[in-house]
Amino acid sequence: MKLKQDSSDIGQNLKRLRLQAGYNCSDLVIRFQLLGIDFSYGIYRKVEQNRCNVKVRELTALIEIFGVEYNEFFKAIFSDDSD
């Protein structure tokens, strides 16, 4: 597996998942807070814009919030080509 040259990024995948779930950023921040994670609106927006890294704890919470598997966050980032 290798990194694609024209790959999407984690921020784009987070935004895609958020929109598919029907959440706006404020809804998502509230869900974080209900899980006991201090994650502000501003920080979340920076993560979606790739201006800030998401922490493992936050990624784990997103798996629970979106009801998806870990690999959903990395969709279209890696290629299965074995050149």
HELIX and SHEET records of a PDB file:
HELIX    1   1 ILE A   10  ALA A   21  1                                  12    
HELIX    2   2 CYS A   25  LEU A   34  1                                  10    
HELIX    3   3 TYR A   41  GLU A   48  1                                   8    
HELIX    4   4 VAL A   56  PHE A   66  1                                  11    
HELIX    5   5 TYR A   70  PHE A   74  5                                   5    
SHEET    1   A 2 LYS A   2  LEU A   3  0                                        
SHEET    2   A 2 PHE A  78  SER A  79 -1                                        
END                                                                             
